[in-house]
Amino acid sequence: MTVTTIDKVRMQLNQLYKDFNRGLNFATLPDQMTDLYQSIVYAQRRTKVVPLTKGSVEELQTILKKVGQAVSQNNDDIEISDDELTLLLHNIGLLNENVRDRGIFFTISSLMNRGDLRPEQIWSSLQFLTQDEVLFAHILEPQNSAVFSRSMAVLLCSVFLVADRSYGGVLTDAQYWQVVSQLTLYTLLERDVRGFVPDAGWAHAYTHIGNVLAEVSESRLTRAQKLLFLTGAMVGYQQADQPFAFGEDQRMATATLALADKEKFYADYLIRIFQIWSKRTPANPQANGYDFWTKWYNRNHYFVNLMVMPDIPEALIDFIKKMPN
């Protein structure tokens, strides 16, 4: 049996979590996950991306129109069949922004907000969205169009996790953690952090990761599970080699504060992540050039957004003010 790069990273991440859950690496987890992030080997060339699609455009448009009209008319008896929902999910790789973002996403989120999804549809949808073939499609290759399906999968995961909470806890604890552990792995693997892409629409991976983090903060996960995802999300943000220019810094600041504001324990751990952040970023603008300034501005924009948030813990304010520029 061939062990893939993704499998190797998954096994290493699982071991870090086991140690963290036992309290063996509380102080060193951010460093260890940064090392893991930096150790991943990526392909030099991309392979052909076959968009994640199924059925015909006509079938898809019929479903979108039916649900859209029912929502706009505020019908009380909207229902989407398993086959219809499956068709929507299987087309999240479409490169047509109107269909993917304004069609599929808004249709599913509208159904969730209205409580029109059936409880059993939540888990089946999350199983589909978090399978390796969907969540990690072409993820180890240079920038490619599969980022739209990967990122949309993350965004829809956040929608279905909200549905789990609003529906009263449909998922088992094991199912919930299965989803979030896959998404934690995603935070370490994804390198394509483009925001809005001309002629294709939103990729926006890190805004969507922020959406998941905000929901994880409200979840029934254990402290260790929440902190593992927080660490993965922050390591990915810190190490990104592209500037965040489409609101990702604000979303991540809001999401991290949602957890840090819960109790002092989380705020103290976030400070530990900040300490590692200073240590693991380039220190010489002359030697590092673009990488230095990208990480410097991404970090500063995050902190600016964090500092203007209401009710930010004093410990975070004090630490950020003392950080060297």
N, C-alpha and C positions, 0 to 999 in steps of 0.2 A: 504493500500500500504506500503510495507517494504522499508524503507530508508536505503540504503547500506552505508557502510563506505565511498566508493568513492563518493556517492551522498552528504554525509555530508561534506566531504572535499571540494567538488566542490561548495557547497553553501557558505561555509566559505570563500573560495577564491574569489567567485563572490562579496561577501560583501566587502572584502578588496579592490577589484578593484574599486567598486563603491565609496568607501570612498577616495581612492587614486585619482580617477578621479575628485573628488570635492576638492582636496587639503587638506583633513582632516588628512591624516597620511603620509605625504611626508617623514618626518624624521623617522618615526617608522615602515614603511612597511618592511624593512629587518628583524627587530626583530619579527614582527608579523608573517611573513612567516616562519621564523625559528621556532617559537613556533608551528605553524600549522604543519610543517614538523615533529617535534618531538612528536606531539600528536597522530600521526597516529598509530593505533594498527594493528599489523600484525599477521597472523596465525602462529602457532607453527609447523604445519605440512603442507606438500604440497599435493595437489590432483593430480590425474593422468592427465598428459598433452597430449592432442590429437593434434598433429601438425596441423597447419592451411594448409590444402591441398585441392585440388579439381581436378577432372579429372584423367587422367592417366599420368604416367611418359612419355610415348611415345608421347602423345599429346603435353606435355610441351616441350620435346626435339625438336619436329618438329618446334615449333614456334621459339625457341631459335636459332636453326640452320638456319631457313629461314632468320630471321632478321640479325643474325651474318654474314651470307654470303653476304647479301645485303649491310651491312655497310662496310665490308672489301673490297667489289668491288666498293664502293662509288656510288651505284645506286641512281639516283635522285627521283625515284618513290616508295620509301619504304612507306608502309602503314600497320598499325596494326589495326585490327578490334576491336570493343568493346568486343566481345567475347574472342578474343585472349588476350587483355590487362587484362580482368577480370580473365582469367585463370592464368596469371602471378602473379597478385596481390593475388589471393587466394592460392598461393603456397609459400608465403614468410616464412612460418613456417617450411619448409623442413630443415632437419638437415644435408643435403648434402651440404657442403660448395661450391663445384663446381657449383651446380645448383643454390643455393640461392645467393651467393655473386658474383661469376664470371659469372653466367648465367642471372638470373632475374634482379639483380641490374644493371649490365653493359648494358644489353639490353635496359632497360627503360631509363637509363641515356643517352645512345647513341641516342635513338630516340628523347629525349628532346634536346640534344645538336645540332642535325641536324635540329630541327624544324619540325619533322615528326609526332608529336602528333597533334591531332585535338583539338582545343580550348575546346570543350565540354567534352573531356576526362579528362581534368585537374581537374575540380570540382568533377566529379563522382569518380575519383580515390582518391581524398582527403577525400571525404565523407566516402569511404570504409575504408581508412587507419586510420581515426581518430575516428571511432565508438568505443564505450567502449569495445565491445567484441573482438576487434583486438588490440587496443592500450594498454588496461589494462588487457589483458588475464593473469590470475594467478599472477598478479603483487603484491598482498598482501600476497603472500606465500614465503617460503624460496626459495633460488636459484633453478631455474628450467629451462628447455629447452625452455619454452615459451619466454624467454628473446630474443631469436633470431628473432622471428616474431615481438615482440614489438619494438625492436631496429631497425629492418629493416623497419618497418612502419615509424619510425621517420626519418630514412635516406631518404626514398622515399618521405616523405612529403617535405623535404628540396629540393629534385629534382623538385617536382611539383610546389613548391613556386618559384623556379628559373624560371621554365617554364612560370609561370604567368607573371613575370616581363619581360622576354625576348620576350614573345608573345604580350606585350603591355597592360597588365592588363586585364586578362580574368575574374578573380574573382571580385565579388562585395566587397565593404568594409566589409559588414556584414559576407560574406562567409570567407574572409581572417581572420577576427578576430575570427570566430568560430573555425577555424583550430588552430590558435595560442593559443587561450584560452585552448583548449584541450591539446595542447602540454605543456602549462604552468602547468596544473594539472599533467601531466606526470612527469615533473621535480621534483615535490614534492612527488610522489608516488614511483618512481623507486628506488630500493635499490640494484639491481644487476648491479654493474658497472664493471664487468669483461671485460677485453680487448680481447686478443686472447685465445680461449679455445681449448685445444688439442682435436683432432678428431672431432671437430665441427665447427671450424672457428671463425670468429669475432662476438662477442656480441657488444662491443664498444659503449655502450649507450651514454657515455658522449662526445665522438667525434662527434656522430650524433647530439646530442643536440647543440654542438658548431656549426655544419653546419647550423642548423636552426637559431641560434642566429646571425650568420654572414649574413644570408639572411634577417632576420627581421631588421637588421641595415640598409639595403638598401630599405626597404619596405615603403609603404605609410601609415603604421599604425601611430596612434597618439603617441605623446611623452609618455603618460601614458601607452599605450598598450606595447610599446617597453620596457619601464622600468619595467613593471610587468613581462614580460618574462625574461628580464635580471636578475631580482631579484630571480625568481624561479630557473633559471639555476645556479646562483652563490650560492644560499642556498644549492641546491642539491650537488654541487661540494664541498662546504665547509664542509658539514656534512657527506660526504661519509666515510664509515668505512672500506674501502678497499684502498690499495695504487693504485694510477694511474701510470701505468708503460708502457703504450702503446701509448704515444703521446697525451693523453687527456689534459694534462696541457698546452702543446703548442697550441693545437687547441682552448682551452678556452681562452687563453691569446690573441691569434690573433683575435678571435671573439669579445671579450669584447672591445678590442682596436678599432675595426672597428666602434663600436658605440661611445665609449668615444672620439674618434678623430673627430667626426662630429661637435661638438660644446662644449663649456665650460660647459653648463648645464648638459650634460651627464657625463662628467668627474667628475664634482662635486658630482653627485649622486653616481658614482662608488666609490668615496672616502668614502661616507657614508656607503656603503656596506662593505668596508674594515674596517671601524671603528667597525662595528658590528661583523665582522669576528674575530677580536682580542678579543672581549669581550665574544664571544660565543664558543670559542674553549677551550679544556682542558688546564689548566695552570701548572699542576704538573706531570712531567713524572713518578715520583715514585708512585703516586696514580693511575694514569690513564693508564700507561704502553702502550700497543699496540695502543689504541685509540689515545693517545697523539701523539705518533710518526707518526702514519698514517696521522693524520690531519696536523701535523707540516710540514712533508715533502711534502704533497700535496700542502699546502699553499706556502711553499718556492719555490717549483719547478714552480708553477704558476707565482710567482713574478719574478723569474729569467728569465723566458721566456718573461714576460711582459717588463722587463727592457731593454732587448736587441732589442726590436722592434724599427724600425726607426720611427721618428716623434711622439713618445709617449709624451703626454702633460706634461709640466714641473710640473704642480700641482701633477700629479700622481708620478713622480720621487721623488719630495720633500717629499710626504707623505710616500712612501715606505721606503725611506732612514731613516726616523725618527721612523719607526715601531720597537718595541722591538723584538729581535730575540727569 
